[in-house]
Amino acid sequence: MMKKKLAVISTACLLILASDPIPSNATPDSPDSSSDVLDQSTDVDTAEDVKAIFDSLYQEGYSLGEEDGYAEKKFEQFDQTTGLDKSSEEFTWFMMGYTVGYKKGQQQKEEELKTEQENEMAAGEEEGYQQGVLDYKHATIQSEIDPFPSKSSDWNKGYVQGYKKAISLMDLSVKAKKEGYDQGLENDSMSVPSMYDDEDVTRQAFTEGFETAQAEVLKQQKKQFEKQGYVQGYHDLSLEVPAEAEGELQTAFEQGYEKGQKQKQKDVKADGYDSAFTYQTYRAPKSLQDKPELEKWYKAGFYSNKDVKSLQQKAYKDGWKLGKEVSVPRKYKQNKAAVAMYKKYFEQGQKKQDKTVSHILLGSGIVLTLVVLITLWRLRRRKNEETTLDS
């Protein structure tokens, strides 16, 4: 088969050599390049007919050449009859198409192979990159990367490149995050250095560090303004938000103010509750006489105390009992006013106890004296009766 092809090709070459040479700039769109041989190669009398024949032969050769070029097998589509039905000029036009088609086929094949290699490398690089990031996070970085037998060499090459790139970028991202954090502590506006701005991972790390620092700064500022607001609210002052407190800082200040007011009301109410242990009737403190809102809470606390009477009774009974020691109920031990009242009524109970015992002892002494006198009287009477009988 190969010998037959070679014979056909040799014949075609002899025909070409026997004719005038073809200009090198001949193309499918320029059949005029063979105008000097029109009278010898065809009986067609018009330029349009010549161009039509040229286009047909050129396209026929181009198609065969493109197939052979793509397969990288020159003259694969030729057989024993190729070129025998054509004049030397016609075969020249055919071979022109074949040559261009062959190169086109080769180029297409090369481009497809290149695209396939690039896709393989890209796929390997992506997987290597992801694995590198995971290994970095888990502190299991591979110093030597073993190839994957089931993958192509291009894929493995891409995998290694992606893995190394990930490790390098992760190292850089740690530095970027630290620098972003430092910048966030000192500045309100972020400026990413060019060395971190080219890659998403480093730019994101820098941004994350900056935002973390900004959040910490804001948190501290909010805490400070909330504290200021709390003090203002607790002292029952008019709400005055500082000029520098804007947005979230203003909100924090106002929230602190509200908390301070609520705590003040709670404390004033507790003071009113405690005062009920000290005073039998309500009396407003002088410090609240010009503060009707707080005085209202103080009064509410006073009248909310329903424990005074029961604690007084318990303290009095504990003091009245013999040998009973001071025993303030657990719920009142931290309340100074309640403890003071308990001790007061405990002492009253003790005094009552002492008085009762004295009365009991005094009464017991009178009765004992009468018994003794009666006993003595009876003994004397019996003795007198015995003397009389003896006489």
VOGU-3710 file (C-alpha; in Angstrom, 3 decimals, decimal comma):
1> mmkkklavis> 0,000/0,000/0,000  2,784/2,388/0,909  4,616/1,643/-2,344  1,491/2,455/-4,332  1,155/5,796/-2,486  4,768/6,627/-3,177  4,248/5,817/-6,873  1,220/8,134/-6,985  3,115/10,905/-5,219  6,105/10,468/-7,599
11> tacllilasd> 3,831/10,720/-10,619  2,217/13,855/-9,177  5,638/15,401/-8,618  6,708/14,675/-12,218  3,571/16,358/-13,465  4,261/19,392/-11,289  7,909/19,595/-12,426  6,813/19,370/-16,073  4,602/22,435/-15,648  5,508/26,046/-14,852
21> pipsnatpds> 6,259/26,704/-11,170  3,461/28,026/-8,921  4,048/31,406/-7,200  4,478/31,064/-3,437  1,782/33,624/-2,700  -0,983/31,648/-4,383  -4,166/31,314/-2,307  -7,754/30,052/-2,780  -8,770/33,622/-3,466  -6,150/34,209/-6,154
31> pdsssdvldq> -6,605/31,798/-9,076  -5,170/34,544/-11,288  -1,714/33,320/-10,167  -2,086/30,525/-12,766  -3,442/32,734/-15,550  -0,327/32,135/-17,615  -1,180/28,438/-18,054  -4,902/28,701/-18,616  -4,563/27,995/-22,318  -2,692/24,689/-21,642
41> stdvdtaedv> -4,657/23,295/-18,559  -8,288/23,656/-19,424  -10,670/24,308/-22,253  -12,671/26,704/-20,111  -12,710/30,101/-21,789  -13,796/32,368/-18,929  -12,050/33,505/-15,699  -15,138/32,589/-13,668  -14,968/28,980/-14,793  -11,265/28,807/-13,978
51> kaifdslyqe> -11,858/30,194/-10,505  -14,658/27,689/-9,891  -12,364/24,784/-10,877  -9,549/26,182/-8,754  -11,813/26,553/-5,702  -13,163/23,038/-6,102  -9,725/21,425/-6,423  -8,264/23,561/-3,660  -11,106/22,670/-1,260  -10,828/18,967/-2,127
61> gyslgeedgy> -7,115/19,000/-1,311  -7,688/21,152/1,781  -10,191/18,693/3,255  -7,904/15,696/2,702  -4,895/17,598/4,016  -6,771/18,746/7,145  -7,709/15,164/7,989  -4,134/13,917/7,437  -2,653/16,859/9,330  -4,942/16,260/12,321
71> aekkfeqfdq> -3,946/12,559/12,275  -0,310/13,576/11,649  -0,100/11,092/8,740  0,956/12,723/5,512  -0,770/11,503/2,299  -2,878/9,095/4,350  -5,943/9,916/2,264  -4,124/9,328/-1,104  -4,649/6,175/-3,199  -3,617/4,902/-6,683
81> ttgldkssee> -6,069/7,117/-8,499  -5,225/10,375/-6,719  -4,117/12,950/-9,288  -4,524/10,699/-12,344  -7,713/12,435/-13,389  -6,146/15,876/-13,138  -3,805/17,856/-15,310  -0,542/19,063/-13,838  -2,011/22,506/-13,214  -5,112/21,047/-11,581
91> ftwfmmgytv> -3,050/18,744/-9,417  -0,950/21,745/-8,368  -4,079/23,540/-7,204  -5,172/20,353/-5,407  -1,782/20,067/-3,651  -1,894/23,716/-2,652  -5,137/23,035/-0,780  -3,762/19,841/0,686  -0,627/21,567/2,026  -2,581/24,378/3,672
101> gykkgqqqke> -5,183/21,925/5,030  -2,463/19,671/6,406  -0,911/22,546/8,348  -4,332/23,581/9,571  -5,062/20,057/10,774  -1,717/19,909/12,547  -2,358/23,261/14,187  -5,814/22,216/15,328  -4,426/19,004/16,810  -1,659/20,886/18,587
111> eelkteqene> -4,135/23,400/19,981  -6,413/20,652/21,244  -3,495/18,864/22,878  -2,342/22,123/24,440  -5,839/22,854/25,717  -6,107/19,337/27,132  -2,742/19,696/28,862  -3,730/23,073/30,257  -7,022/21,670/31,525  -5,248/18,742/33,135
121> maageeegyq> -2,731/21,024/34,812  -5,483/23,390/35,939  -7,472/20,514/37,459  -4,396/19,172/39,240  -3,401/22,636/40,443  -6,847/23,292/41,889  -6,901/20,005/43,794  -3,313/20,482/44,970  -4,136/23,984/46,152  -7,147/22,829/48,163
131> qgvldykhat> -5,158/19,998/49,721  -2,326/22,407/50,572  -4,730/24,716/52,381  -6,157/21,806/54,397  -2,719/20,465/55,290  -1,591/23,926/56,361  -4,603/24,368/58,635  -4,065/20,929/60,183  -0,274/21,356/60,428  0,318/18,272/58,218
141> iqseidpfps> 2,328/19,864/55,407  3,976/17,358/53,030  7,633/18,015/52,296  7,630/15,451/49,470  4,544/15,035/47,310  4,019/11,565/45,853  2,550/11,430/42,314  -0,881/9,950/41,621  -0,431/6,941/39,299  -3,997/7,205/37,968
151> kssdwnkgyv> -3,475/10,796/36,858  -1,573/12,193/33,873  1,853/13,762/34,167  0,352/17,181/33,419  -2,194/16,733/36,201  0,504/15,707/38,688  2,657/18,645/37,651  -0,263/20,992/38,269  -0,995/19,336/41,604  2,535/19,993/42,881
161> qgykkaislm> 2,407/23,598/41,701  -0,984/24,147/43,362  0,123/22,542/46,617  3,276/24,644/46,859  1,371/27,759/45,925  -1,131/27,124/48,721  1,594/26,723/51,337  3,327/29,875/50,166  0,115/31,890/50,156  -0,948/30,585/53,554
171> dlsvkakkeg> 2,391/31,668/55,004  1,895/35,069/53,457  -1,726/35,266/54,604  -0,659/34,811/58,234  1,621/37,805/57,873  -1,076/39,731/56,030  -3,632/39,100/58,771  -1,220/40,343/61,449  -0,431/43,507/59,501  -4,126/44,075/58,804
181> ydqglendsm> -4,862/43,726/62,518  -2,152/46,233/63,439  -3,462/48,666/60,849  -6,994/48,257/62,184  -5,901/49,245/65,684  -4,379/52,491/64,431  -6,573/53,554/61,491  -10,261/53,689/60,663  -9,733/53,251/56,904  -8,116/50,158/55,378
191> svpsmydded> -5,271/50,293/52,851  -4,158/46,886/51,547  -0,435/46,779/50,576  0,232/45,742/46,985  2,026/42,565/48,080  -1,265/41,300/49,540  -3,651/42,789/47,009  -2,818/40,465/44,093  -4,217/37,274/45,615  -7,705/36,784/47,050
201> vtrqaftegf> -6,469/34,733/50,006  -3,909/37,307/51,186  -6,224/40,233/50,538  -8,965/38,454/52,461  -6,573/37,663/55,331  -5,474/41,291/55,564  -9,094/42,427/55,503  -10,046/39,898/58,168  -7,243/41,087/60,458  -8,241/44,719/59,932
211> etaqaevlkq> -11,914/44,044/60,618  -11,092/42,015/63,733  -9,093/44,910/65,157  -11,807/47,393/64,214  -14,414/45,244/65,955  -12,278/45,135/69,112  -11,771/48,893/69,042  -15,489/49,456/68,553  -16,324/47,037/71,356  -14,015/48,861/73,748
221> qkkqfekqgy> -15,403/52,238/72,721  -18,971/51,020/73,163  -18,094/49,702/76,600  -16,630/53,065/77,602  -19,593/55,083/76,331  -22,053/52,674/77,905  -20,288/53,160/81,230  -20,449/56,938/80,847  -24,136/56,736/80,043  -24,721/54,454/83,024
231> vqgyhdlsle> -23,134/56,949/85,427  -25,191/59,770/83,965  -28,399/57,761/84,228  -27,681/56,462/87,740  -27,191/59,986/89,055  -30,538/60,932/87,523  -28,975/63,563/85,261  -30,471/64,778/82,003  -29,442/62,698/78,991  -26,558/64,415/77,193
241> vpaeaegelq> -24,882/62,274/74,534  -21,242/63,318/73,841  -20,680/64,845/70,409  -18,115/62,155/69,462  -20,621/59,379/70,182  -22,225/58,598/66,824  -24,006/55,575/65,415  -23,376/52,491/67,537  -21,520/54,567/70,129  -24,556/56,777/70,640
251> tafeqgyekg> -26,732/53,703/70,988  -24,334/52,258/73,577  -24,382/55,505/75,566  -28,181/55,635/75,571  -28,416/51,982/76,575  -26,009/52,645/79,451  -28,077/55,637/80,503  -31,223/53,519/80,576  -29,481/50,773/82,566  -28,204/53,363/85,053
261> qkqkqkdvka> -31,687/54,754/85,574  -33,186/51,317/86,084  -30,472/50,354/88,562  -30,992/53,607/90,466  -34,714/52,947/90,683  -34,005/49,425/91,884  -31,582/50,632/94,557  -33,936/53,402/95,730  -36,778/50,918/95,979  -34,519/48,602/98,006
271> dgydsaftyq> -33,682/51,528/100,321  -37,390/52,136/100,813  -37,919/48,475/101,585  -35,095/48,551/104,168  -36,408/51,722/105,770  -39,582/49,844/106,764  -37,443/47,828/109,195  -36,357/51,076/110,854  -39,438/53,319/110,767  -42,984/52,319/111,683
281> tyrapkslqd> -44,457/54,981/109,404  -43,346/56,221/105,981  -41,070/59,238/105,771  -39,394/60,484/102,590  -35,619/61,101/102,742  -34,524/64,706/102,329  -32,294/63,668/99,410  -35,379/62,678/97,407  -37,703/65,538/98,226  -36,874/67,329/94,956
291> kpelekwyka> -36,845/64,107/92,935  -40,470/62,968/92,740  -39,795/60,103/90,343  -37,212/58,490/92,625  -39,256/59,284/95,730  -42,108/57,341/94,150  -39,875/54,259/93,875  -38,672/54,733/97,466  -42,245/54,846/98,709  -43,189/51,802/96,662
301> gfysnkdvks> -40,311/49,919/98,268  -41,412/50,909/101,758  -44,952/49,656/101,314  -43,816/46,520/99,529  -42,178/45,295/102,757  -44,579/42,750/104,226  -41,941/41,065/106,389  -41,608/43,588/109,202  -44,329/42,287/111,518  -43,462/38,610/111,173
311> lqqkaykdgw> -39,754/39,308/111,781  -40,558/41,443/114,849  -42,661/38,637/116,323  -40,005/36,028/115,684  -37,266/38,172/117,222  -39,379/38,894/120,306  -40,237/35,220/120,799  -36,616/34,166/120,302  -35,526/36,655/122,966  -38,269/35,595/125,402
321> klgkevsvpr> -37,287/31,920/125,295  -34,813/30,764/127,931  -31,389/29,981/126,529  -32,327/31,083/123,003  -29,524/32,830/121,105  -29,771/35,441/118,339  -30,809/33,643/115,163  -31,531/35,993/112,243  -33,287/34,168/109,357  -30,969/33,538/106,423
331> kykqnkaava> -32,916/35,740/103,986  -32,296/38,790/106,208  -28,677/38,210/107,233  -27,328/40,514/104,506  -29,869/43,235/105,272  -28,433/45,534/107,953  -31,756/47,220/108,701  -33,493/43,865/109,164  -30,688/42,561/111,401  -30,796/45,723/113,517
341> mykkyfeqgq> -34,568/45,409/113,975  -34,290/41,732/114,825  -31,723/42,436/117,565  -33,861/45,258/118,933  -36,921/43,040/119,364  -34,802/40,141/120,524  -33,530/42,312/123,387  -37,093/43,334/124,188  -38,009/39,664/124,407  -35,082/39,020/126,715
351> kkqdktvshi> -36,116/41,852/129,007  -39,642/40,452/129,153  -38,169/37,077/129,965  -36,085/38,484/132,831  -39,091/40,245/134,311  -41,270/37,158/134,099  -38,644/34,997/135,797  -38,294/37,534/138,620  -42,014/37,474/139,228  -42,048/33,717/139,239
361> llgsgivltl> -39,178/33,537/141,671  -40,761/36,141/143,975  -44,047/34,273/144,042  -42,267/31,024/144,733  -40,460/32,598/147,709  -43,699/33,759/149,467  -45,344/30,369/149,126  -42,275/28,639/150,515  -42,237/30,897/153,557  -45,915/30,115/154,362
371> vvlitlwrlr> -45,272/26,404/154,057  -42,377/26,630/156,463  -44,398/28,657/158,999  -47,350/26,292/158,820  -45,059/23,319/159,227  -43,408/24,873/162,277  -46,791/25,782/163,731  -48,018/22,216/163,318  -44,932/20,780/164,967  -45,259/23,139/167,955
381> rrkneettld> -48,961/22,310/168,361  -48,269/18,591/168,357  -45,568/19,015/170,963  -47,929/20,963/173,228  -50,599/18,283/172,881  -48,119/15,584/173,870  -47,054/17,587/177,007  -50,668/17,996/178,123  -51,352/14,318/177,782  -48,297/13,452/179,857
391> s> -49,472/15,739/182,654
//
